[in-house]
Amino acid sequence: MVSPILVVAIVAILIFKGYKYMVSRPCGFPPGPPKIPLFGTYLFLMSLNYWFLHKAAITFSKWYKSKIIGFYVGTAATVVVHDDKVIKKVLNSQVFEGRPDMLVTRLREPNFEKNGIFFHDGEQLIETRRFILRNLRRLSPKKFICRLVYLCLGRQLL
């Protein structure tokens, strides 16, 4: 038979390890709600606002009085930024440029490279961003509407 002291000790160790897992964060990680095994903080987000998770994130940023909030979606660490100046700083900083190297992104390509608009990082990301912005400016809504009007007028004249 197992001693009651041993059972109490094992339960105490499990509770301590669970608490440490829920509260611990990597060094420099922003504040946020505790994580639950397998779900992360996703259940906390859904409990605040089931349909609009962005509103739940805003509520957490008010609770923690921070413009940057750290979440765990499953086991993946996620950072949410709520201020225009901080967003600009994050987007222009090289520290935040990296994309996660996931197996799924590499399995898409026959040569197992990270190709595609959303999977680039470093110099490829800068080059892709410039290309997209240049072409989006070229295809602005004003020019598109003017072309449609000219086409419609041309068809009416014929």
GINORBEL-V881114 format. One record per run of one state. SS is the DSSP state (alpha for helix, beta for strand, coil for the rest). FROM is the first residue (numbers start at 1). LEN is the number of residues. If there is no record, write none. Layout:
# GINORBEL-V881114
((SS FROM LEN) (SS FROM LEN))
This chain:
# GINORBEL-V881114
((coil 1 3) (alpha 4 20) (coil 24 12) (beta 36 1) (coil 37 3) (beta 40 1) (coil 41 1) (alpha 42 7) (coil 49 4) (alpha 53 11) (coil 64 4) (beta 68 6) (coil 74 2) (beta 76 6) (coil 82 2) (alpha 84 9) (coil 93 10) (alpha 103 5) (coil 108 15) (alpha 123 16) (coil 139 2) (alpha 141 17) (coil 158 1))
